[in-house]
Amino acid sequence: MNMKKRLLPIPLILLIPILLLVVVILAGLYRFSLDDEDILAKFPSQNQSFDRVVEQVFAIRTPNPWTIQVPESTAFAFMDQVIPETQSVSGAYDDGVERGLVNVSTQWLTTIEPNSYLSVMTVSNQGSGIFSYLATFRYDVQRKRMVLIDTLLIGDRIAIDGLTYHERQVDLSYRQHSENQAMAESPNQPQSMHTRIDSNLTFSLHEK
């Protein structure tokens, strides 16, 4: 006995691709209703990693490394070393002709407001100078990066004695070399600096 093949009714044959199209559209709408953080939470990547320096210093988990643009330069320092002995974070930079190190003090690191910070930063190169700056930083939530906002030069080869912050006012005490003192010696002349930090984290009204 020959059995004839049973054919699906024509309306049902047409219904199958329509149902598939509806499923694809609903899946697309669901995907675009989620932001990246929701997707990562639902489908975490096994390979996702966070920058250990930013996490250790600021307790912020970000996949992006901490880079700092060197003052008066187009070079960037890659901050990749936490040094407990000197209470600082260090990173090297290379500007072609000039190479050096950038250090940010964790000893004087101060939280201005959530995701905004103040500290002392030093920049050194192949020469003998070690230039110290007051520096403000902000964590950019959208870009997921720690960004240098502003710097204020303090001096060359100085020693910081104290840094206080209160209601936008910054008071800094430090020592610099006296006129007759050799630069190889530790500075012994007391100095102070007073400045304010604006709402956009820039320095203003500074005086020594």
C-alpha positions in Angstrom: 0.0 0.0 0.0 1.3 3.4 -1.0 1.0 6.0 1.7 0.7 9.5 0.5 2.8 12.2 2.2 0.7 14.4 4.4 1.1 18.1 3.5 0.7 20.8 6.0 -2.2 23.1 5.4 -1.2 26.2 3.5 -2.2 28.6 6.3 0.0 26.8 8.8 3.0 26.8 6.4 2.6 30.6 6.2 2.2 30.9 9.9 5.6 29.4 10.8 7.8 32.1 9.3 5.5 34.8 10.8 6.0 33.3 14.3 9.7 33.1 13.8 9.8 36.8 12.7 7.8 37.8 15.8 10.2 35.9 18.1 13.2 37.7 16.5 11.5 41.1 16.9 10.7 40.5 20.6 14.3 39.3 21.2 15.6 42.5 19.6 13.3 44.7 21.7 14.4 43.0 24.9 18.1 43.4 24.0 17.8 47.1 23.4 15.8 47.6 26.6 18.9 46.6 28.6 21.9 48.7 29.2 25.4 47.2 29.2 25.6 46.8 33.0 22.3 44.7 33.0 23.7 42.5 30.3 26.9 41.9 32.1 24.9 41.1 35.3 22.8 38.6 33.5 25.5 37.1 31.3 28.8 37.8 33.1 32.0 37.3 31.0 34.5 34.9 32.5 37.3 36.9 30.9 36.3 40.3 32.3 39.0 41.9 34.4 39.4 45.1 36.4 42.3 47.4 36.8 44.0 46.4 40.1 45.5 49.8 40.7 42.3 51.8 40.5 40.5 49.1 42.6 43.2 49.1 45.3 43.6 52.9 45.5 40.0 54.1 45.0 38.0 50.9 45.7 36.5 51.4 42.2 36.1 48.5 39.8 36.8 49.6 36.2 38.2 47.7 33.2 40.2 50.7 32.1 43.7 51.4 33.3 44.6 54.7 35.1 46.5 57.0 32.8 47.6 60.6 33.6 48.6 63.2 31.0 51.9 64.7 32.1 51.6 68.5 32.8 52.8 70.7 29.8 53.2 67.6 27.7 51.2 65.3 25.3 52.6 62.2 27.0 50.6 59.9 29.2 51.8 57.9 32.2 50.4 54.4 32.7 49.9 54.1 36.5 50.6 50.5 37.1 52.6 50.3 40.3 51.3 50.6 43.9 54.3 51.2 46.2 53.4 50.8 49.9 56.9 51.8 51.1 56.5 55.3 49.7 52.7 55.4 49.9 52.4 56.3 46.2 51.3 55.0 42.8 53.8 55.2 40.0 53.8 55.1 36.3 56.3 55.7 33.5 55.8 58.0 30.5 57.7 58.4 27.2 57.4 61.7 25.3 60.0 60.7 22.6 62.8 63.0 23.6 61.9 62.9 27.3 61.1 60.0 29.6 60.2 59.9 33.2 58.0 58.9 36.1 54.7 60.2 37.5 53.9 59.5 41.2 50.6 60.2 43.0 50.7 60.2 46.7 48.3 57.8 48.5 49.4 59.3 51.8 47.8 62.7 50.9 45.0 61.3 48.8 41.8 63.1 49.9 38.2 62.6 48.8 36.5 65.9 47.9 33.2 64.3 47.1 32.0 61.0 45.6 34.3 60.1 42.7 36.4 63.3 43.1 39.8 63.4 44.7 42.8 65.6 45.6 46.4 64.6 46.1 50.0 65.5 45.5 51.6 64.4 42.3 55.3 64.5 41.3 56.8 64.4 37.8 60.5 63.5 37.2 62.5 63.1 34.0 66.1 62.3 33.0 67.2 65.6 34.6 67.6 66.3 38.3 64.2 68.0 38.8 61.3 66.4 40.6 58.4 68.7 40.2 55.5 68.5 42.7 51.9 69.5 42.0 48.6 69.6 43.7 46.3 67.5 41.5 42.5 66.8 41.2 41.0 63.7 39.8 37.5 62.6 38.9 36.2 59.1 38.0 34.2 59.5 34.8 31.3 57.0 35.3 30.3 57.1 31.6 33.8 56.5 30.3 34.7 54.3 33.3 38.1 56.1 33.6 40.0 58.0 36.3 40.8 61.4 34.8 43.2 64.1 35.8 41.3 67.4 35.9 43.7 70.1 37.1 47.2 70.6 38.5 48.9 73.4 40.4 52.7 73.6 40.6 54.1 73.6 44.1 57.9 73.5 43.4 61.0 71.5 42.6 62.4 68.9 45.0 60.2 69.9 47.9 59.1 67.9 50.9 55.4 67.8 51.9 54.6 68.2 55.6 50.8 68.5 55.6 47.7 68.7 53.4 44.2 69.6 54.6 41.0 70.1 52.8 37.8 71.7 54.2 34.9 73.2 52.3 36.8 73.8 49.1 39.8 75.2 50.9 43.2 73.6 50.5 46.0 74.3 52.9 49.4 72.9 52.2 52.6 73.0 54.3 55.9 72.0 52.8 59.7 72.7 52.8 61.8 74.0 50.0 65.6 74.5 49.7 66.9 77.8 51.0 69.1 80.0 48.8 72.4 78.7 50.3 71.4 75.1 50.6 72.7 72.4 48.3 69.9 70.7 46.2 71.3 67.3 47.3 70.3 68.0 50.9 66.8 67.7 52.3 64.9 71.0 52.0 64.7 72.9 55.3 62.8 76.2 54.6 59.2 76.0 55.7 56.6 77.2 53.2 52.8 77.2 52.8 50.2 77.3 50.0 46.5 78.2 50.2 44.1 77.6 47.4 40.5 76.8 46.6 39.0 74.1 44.5 36.0 75.1 42.3 33.0 72.9 41.7 34.6 71.8 38.4 37.7 70.7 40.4 40.0 73.4 39.1 42.3 75.4 41.4 41.7 79.1 41.9 42.7 82.0 44.3 46.0 80.4 45.1 48.7 82.1 47.2 51.9 81.1 48.9 
